[in-house]
């Protein structure tokens, strides 16, 4: 099995922006992104780091309502 990627915060934000998420605020080194879907509002917190660890990235993907494979394709 290939190693799970460790993208930068900017790469994650670019991938989520392509799926309709928008940056709504930043507090310290944490960036809040929001997407308003027909049935729900999704909120994702992205730490502004040069490398996002695999566990944190998996949590971001889960918050975004995506699968790991869908997200990796966006990178």
N, CA, C and O atoms as a GROMACS GRO file, in nm:
protein
  300
    1UNK      N    1   0.084  -0.118   0.000
    1UNK     CA    2   0.000   0.000   0.000
    1UNK      C    3   0.089   0.124   0.000
    1UNK      O    4   0.182   0.133   0.080
    2UNK      N    5   0.061   0.222  -0.088
    2UNK     CA    6   0.143   0.342  -0.092
    2UNK      C    7   0.122   0.427   0.034
    2UNK      O    8   0.017   0.423   0.098
    3UNK      N    9   0.225   0.503   0.066
    3UNK     CA   10   0.219   0.591   0.183
    3UNK      C   11   0.116   0.702   0.160
    3UNK      O   12   0.105   0.755   0.050
    4UNK      N   13   0.042   0.735   0.265
    4UNK     CA   14  -0.057   0.842   0.256
    4UNK      C   15   0.017   0.974   0.239
    4UNK      O   16   0.117   0.996   0.308
    5UNK      N   17  -0.029   1.064   0.150
    5UNK     CA   18   0.044   1.189   0.125
    5UNK      C   19   0.044   1.282   0.245
    5UNK      O   20  -0.044   1.274   0.332
    6UNK      N   21   0.141   1.371   0.250
    6UNK     CA   22   0.147   1.475   0.353
    6UNK      C   23   0.159   1.611   0.283
    6UNK      O   24   0.267   1.669   0.276
    7UNK      N   25   0.047   1.660   0.230
    7UNK     CA   26   0.050   1.787   0.156
    7UNK      C   27   0.063   1.906   0.250
    7UNK      O   28   0.045   1.894   0.372
    8UNK      N   29   0.094   2.020   0.192
    8UNK     CA   30   0.097   2.144   0.270
    8UNK      C   31  -0.045   2.196   0.288
    8UNK      O   32  -0.138   2.151   0.222
    9UNK      N   33  -0.060   2.292   0.379
    9UNK     CA   34  -0.192   2.351   0.403
    9UNK      C   35  -0.244   2.418   0.276
    9UNK      O   36  -0.364   2.412   0.249
   10UNK      N   37  -0.155   2.481   0.199
   10UNK     CA   38  -0.198   2.551   0.078
   10UNK      C   39  -0.251   2.452  -0.027
   10UNK      O   40  -0.345   2.484  -0.099
   11UNK      N   41  -0.191   2.335  -0.034
   11UNK     CA   42  -0.240   2.233  -0.127
   11UNK      C   43  -0.377   2.181  -0.084
   11UNK      O   44  -0.464   2.158  -0.168
   12UNK      N   45  -0.396   2.164   0.046
   12UNK     CA   46  -0.526   2.118   0.098
   12UNK      C   47  -0.632   2.224   0.072
   12UNK      O   48  -0.743   2.191   0.029
   13UNK      N   49  -0.600   2.350   0.097
   13UNK     CA   50  -0.696   2.459   0.076
   13UNK      C   51  -0.733   2.469  -0.071
   13UNK      O   52  -0.849   2.490  -0.104
   14UNK      N   53  -0.635   2.454  -0.160
   14UNK     CA   54  -0.663   2.458  -0.304
   14UNK      C   55  -0.756   2.343  -0.344
   14UNK      O   56  -0.849   2.363  -0.422
   15UNK      N   57  -0.731   2.223  -0.292
   15UNK     CA   58  -0.815   2.108  -0.325
   15UNK      C   59  -0.958   2.127  -0.273
   15UNK      O   60  -1.054   2.097  -0.344
   16UNK      N   61  -0.971   2.176  -0.150
   16UNK     CA   62  -1.105   2.197  -0.094
   16UNK      C   63  -1.177   2.311  -0.164
   16UNK      O   64  -1.299   2.306  -0.183
   17UNK      N   65  -1.104   2.414  -0.203
   17UNK     CA   66  -1.166   2.526  -0.276
   17UNK      C   67  -1.226   2.479  -0.407
   17UNK      O   68  -1.330   2.529  -0.449
   18UNK      N   69  -1.161   2.384  -0.471
   18UNK     CA   70  -1.214   2.327  -0.595
   18UNK      C   71  -1.342   2.250  -0.576
   18UNK      O   72  -1.413   2.222  -0.672
   19UNK      N   73  -1.372   2.215  -0.452
   19UNK     CA   74  -1.495   2.141  -0.421
   19UNK      C   75  -1.602   2.231  -0.359
   19UNK      O   76  -1.703   2.181  -0.308
   20UNK      N   77  -1.582   2.361  -0.363
   20UNK     CA   78  -1.684   2.455  -0.317
   20UNK      C   79  -1.662   2.510  -0.178
   20UNK      O   80  -1.745   2.588  -0.130
   21UNK      N   81  -1.553   2.474  -0.111
   21UNK     CA   82  -1.525   2.529   0.022
   21UNK      C   83  -1.466   2.668   0.007
   21UNK      O   84  -1.394   2.696  -0.089
   22UNK      N   85  -1.497   2.755   0.102
   22UNK     CA   86  -1.443   2.891   0.102
   22UNK      C   87  -1.379   2.918   0.237
   22UNK      O   88  -1.428   2.874   0.341
   23UNK      N   89  -1.269   2.993   0.235
   23UNK     CA   90  -1.205   3.034   0.359
   23UNK      C   91  -1.293   3.140   0.422
   23UNK      O   92  -1.324   3.241   0.359
   24UNK      N   93  -1.334   3.119   0.548
   24UNK     CA   94  -1.421   3.216   0.615
   24UNK      C   95  -1.350   3.290   0.727
   24UNK      O   96  -1.386   3.403   0.759
   25UNK      N   97  -1.248   3.229   0.788
   25UNK     CA   98  -1.174   3.299   0.893
   25UNK      C   99  -1.045   3.226   0.923
   25UNK      O  100  -1.023   3.113   0.880
   26UNK      N  101  -0.960   3.295   0.998
   26UNK     CA  102  -0.836   3.233   1.044
   26UNK      C  103  -0.809   3.283   1.185
   26UNK      O  104  -0.820   3.403   1.212
   27UNK      N  105  -0.775   3.191   1.272
   27UNK     CA  106  -0.740   3.227   1.410
   27UNK      C  107  -0.606   3.162   1.439
   27UNK      O  108  -0.597   3.040   1.453
   28UNK      N  109  -0.503   3.244   1.447
   28UNK     CA  110  -0.368   3.189   1.466
   28UNK      C  111  -0.326   3.112   1.343
   28UNK      O  112  -0.327   3.165   1.232
   29UNK      N  113  -0.290   2.986   1.364
   29UNK     CA  114  -0.245   2.905   1.250
   29UNK      C  115  -0.352   2.808   1.202
   29UNK      O  116  -0.320   2.710   1.135
   30UNK      N  117  -0.477   2.834   1.234
   30UNK     CA  118  -0.586   2.747   1.191
   30UNK      C  119  -0.682   2.823   1.100
   30UNK      O  120  -0.733   2.929   1.135
   31UNK      N  121  -0.706   2.765   0.983
   31UNK     CA  122  -0.790   2.828   0.881
   31UNK      C  123  -0.923   2.755   0.877
   31UNK      O  124  -0.927   2.632   0.864
   32UNK      N  125  -1.032   2.830   0.888
   32UNK     CA  126  -1.166   2.771   0.884
   32UNK      C  127  -1.221   2.784   0.743
   32UNK      O  128  -1.223   2.892   0.685
   33UNK      N  129  -1.267   2.671   0.689
   33UNK     CA  130  -1.328   2.669   0.556
   33UNK      C  131  -1.471   2.617   0.571
   33UNK      O  132  -1.499   2.531   0.654
   34UNK      N  133  -1.561   2.670   0.488
   34UNK     CA  134  -1.702   2.634   0.498
   34UNK      C  135  -1.759   2.608   0.359
   34UNK      O  136  -1.723   2.674   0.262
   35UNK      N  137  -1.850   2.510   0.353
   35UNK     CA  138  -1.924   2.481   0.230
   35UNK      C  139  -2.069   2.463   0.268
   35UNK      O  140  -2.102   2.383   0.356
   36UNK      N  141  -2.156   2.538   0.202
   36UNK     CA  142  -2.299   2.526   0.229
   36UNK      C  143  -2.358   2.436   0.122
   36UNK      O  144  -2.368   2.475   0.005
   37UNK      N  145  -2.396   2.317   0.162
   37UNK     CA  146  -2.458   2.219   0.072
   37UNK      C  147  -2.609   2.227   0.092
   37UNK      O  148  -2.655   2.286   0.189
   38UNK      N  149  -2.688   2.168   0.000
   38UNK     CA  150  -2.833   2.175   0.013
   38UNK      C  151  -2.887   2.121   0.146
   38UNK      O  152  -2.982   2.176   0.201
   39UNK      N  153  -2.827   2.014   0.198
   39UNK     CA  154  -2.879   1.951   0.319
   39UNK      C  155  -2.801   1.983   0.445
   39UNK      O  156  -2.848   1.955   0.556
   40UNK      N  157  -2.682   2.040   0.430
   40UNK     CA  158  -2.598   2.062   0.547
   40UNK      C  159  -2.492   2.169   0.519
   40UNK      O  160  -2.468   2.206   0.404
   41UNK      N  161  -2.431   2.216   0.626
   41UNK     CA  162  -2.318   2.307   0.615
   41UNK      C  163  -2.196   2.234   0.668
   41UNK      O  164  -2.196   2.188   0.782
   42UNK      N  165  -2.093   2.223   0.585
   42UNK     CA  166  -1.971   2.154   0.625
   42UNK      C  167  -1.866   2.256   0.665
   42UNK      O  168  -1.843   2.354   0.594
   43UNK      N  169  -1.801   2.233   0.778
   43UNK     CA  170  -1.696   2.321   0.828
   43UNK      C  171  -1.571   2.237   0.847
   43UNK      O  172  -1.575   2.130   0.909
   44UNK      N  173  -1.460   2.285   0.794
   44UNK     CA  174  -1.333   2.215   0.802
   44UNK      C  175  -1.228   2.311   0.857
   44UNK      O  176  -1.220   2.426   0.813
   45UNK      N  177  -1.148   2.264   0.953
   45UNK     CA  178  -1.039   2.343   1.008
   45UNK      C  179  -0.908   2.287   0.953
   45UNK      O  180  -0.880   2.168   0.968
   46UNK      N  181  -0.829   2.372   0.888
   46UNK     CA  182  -0.702   2.330   0.828
   46UNK      C  183  -0.588   2.402   0.901
   46UNK      O  184  -0.583   2.525   0.901
   47UNK      N  185  -0.496   2.326   0.964
   47UNK     CA  186  -0.382   2.392   1.027
   47UNK      C  187  -0.286   2.444   0.921
   47UNK      O  188  -0.257   2.375   0.824
   48UNK      N  189  -0.237   2.565   0.939
   48UNK     CA  190  -0.149   2.628   0.840
   48UNK      C  191  -0.005   2.583   0.864
   48UNK      O  192   0.076   2.656   0.921
   49UNK      N  193   0.027   2.462   0.818
   49UNK     CA  194   0.160   2.403   0.835
   49UNK      C  195   0.217   2.365   0.699
   49UNK      O  196   0.142   2.350   0.602
   50UNK      N  197   0.348   2.350   0.692
   50UNK     CA  198   0.411   2.313   0.566
   50UNK      C  199   0.384   2.168   0.530
   50UNK      O  200   0.384   2.133   0.412
   51UNK      N  201   0.360   2.082   0.629
   51UNK     CA  202   0.321   1.943   0.606
   51UNK      C  203   0.210   1.907   0.704
   51UNK      O  204   0.222   1.929   0.824
   52UNK      N  205   0.103   1.852   0.651
   52UNK     CA  206  -0.007   1.810   0.736
   52UNK      C  207   0.006   1.659   0.758
   52UNK      O  208   0.005   1.584   0.661
   53UNK      N  209   0.017   1.614   0.884
   53UNK     CA  210   0.034   1.471   0.911
   53UNK      C  211  -0.085   1.389   0.860
   53UNK      O  212  -0.196   1.441   0.845
   54UNK      N  213  -0.061   1.261   0.834
   54UNK     CA  214  -0.162   1.173   0.775
   54UNK      C  215  -0.289   1.167   0.861
   54UNK      O  216  -0.399   1.171   0.806
   55UNK      N  217  -0.277   1.158   0.992
   55UNK     CA  218  -0.394   1.150   1.080
   55UNK      C  219  -0.478   1.276   1.074
   55UNK      O  220  -0.601   1.270   1.070
   56UNK      N  221  -0.412   1.391   1.073
   56UNK     CA  222  -0.483   1.518   1.063
   56UNK      C  223  -0.550   1.531   0.928
   56UNK      O  224  -0.663   1.579   0.918
   57UNK      N  225  -0.481   1.488   0.822
   57UNK     CA  226  -0.538   1.495   0.688
   57UNK      C  227  -0.662   1.406   0.676
   57UNK      O  228  -0.761   1.446   0.615
   58UNK      N  229  -0.657   1.288   0.736
   58UNK     CA  230  -0.773   1.198   0.733
   58UNK      C  231  -0.892   1.261   0.806
   58UNK      O  232  -1.006   1.244   0.763
   59UNK      N  233  -0.865   1.332   0.914
   59UNK     CA  234  -0.971   1.401   0.987
   59UNK      C  235  -1.032   1.513   0.902
   59UNK      O  236  -1.154   1.531   0.901
   60UNK      N  237  -0.948   1.587   0.831
   60UNK     CA  238  -0.996   1.694   0.742
   60UNK      C  239  -1.084   1.635   0.632
   60UNK      O  240  -1.190   1.689   0.600
   61UNK      N  241  -1.040   1.523   0.575
   61UNK     CA  242  -1.116   1.458   0.468
   61UNK      C  243  -1.252   1.413   0.520
   61UNK      O  244  -1.353   1.429   0.452
   62UNK      N  245  -1.255   1.356   0.641
   62UNK     CA  246  -1.381   1.311   0.701
   62UNK      C  247  -1.474   1.429   0.725
   62UNK      O  248  -1.593   1.421   0.697
   63UNK      N  249  -1.419   1.541   0.777
   63UNK     CA  250  -1.500   1.661   0.801
   63UNK      C  251  -1.557   1.716   0.672
   63UNK      O  252  -1.667   1.772   0.671
   64UNK      N  253  -1.483   1.700   0.561
   64UNK     CA  254  -1.527   1.751   0.431
   64UNK      C  255  -1.629   1.658   0.365
   64UNK      O  256  -1.683   1.691   0.259
   65UNK      N  257  -1.656   1.543   0.426
   65UNK     CA  258  -1.754   1.451   0.370
   65UNK      C  259  -1.706   1.380   0.245
   65UNK      O  260  -1.785   1.348   0.157
   66UNK      N  261  -1.576   1.356   0.236
   66UNK     CA  262  -1.518   1.293   0.118
   66UNK      C  263  -1.452   1.161   0.158
   66UNK      O  264  -1.432   1.133   0.276
   67UNK      N  265  -1.418   1.081   0.057
   67UNK     CA  266  -1.338   0.962   0.082
   67UNK      C  267  -1.192   0.996   0.060
   67UNK      O  268  -1.159   1.096  -0.004
   68UNK      N  269  -1.103   0.913   0.114
   68UNK     CA  270  -0.960   0.936   0.096
   68UNK      C  271  -0.923   0.940  -0.053
   68UNK      O  272  -0.845   1.025  -0.095
   69UNK      N  273  -0.981   0.848  -0.131
   69UNK     CA  274  -0.949   0.840  -0.273
   69UNK      C  275  -0.994   0.966  -0.349
   69UNK      O  276  -0.922   1.016  -0.435
   70UNK      N  277  -1.114   1.016  -0.316
   70UNK     CA  278  -1.164   1.138  -0.380
   70UNK      C  279  -1.070   1.255  -0.353
   70UNK      O  280  -1.037   1.332  -0.443
   71UNK      N  281  -1.027   1.266  -0.229
   71UNK     CA  282  -0.942   1.380  -0.193
   71UNK      C  283  -0.805   1.370  -0.257
   71UNK      O  284  -0.753   1.470  -0.308
   72UNK      N  285  -0.746   1.251  -0.257
   72UNK     CA  286  -0.612   1.232  -0.315
   72UNK      C  287  -0.613   1.266  -0.463
   72UNK      O  288  -0.515   1.321  -0.514
   73UNK      N  289  -0.722   1.235  -0.532
   73UNK     CA  290  -0.733   1.270  -0.675
   73UNK      C  291  -0.730   1.421  -0.696
   73UNK      O  292  -0.684   1.468  -0.800
   74UNK      N  293  -0.777   1.499  -0.598
   74UNK     CA  294  -0.781   1.645  -0.610
   74UNK      C  295  -0.643   1.708  -0.592
   74UNK      O  296  -0.619   1.819  -0.640
   75UNK      N  297  -0.555   1.639  -0.524
   75UNK     CA  298  -0.420   1.693  -0.502
   75UNK      C  299  -0.346   1.688  -0.630
   75UNK      O  300  -0.229   1.728  -0.636
   0.00000   0.00000   0.00000
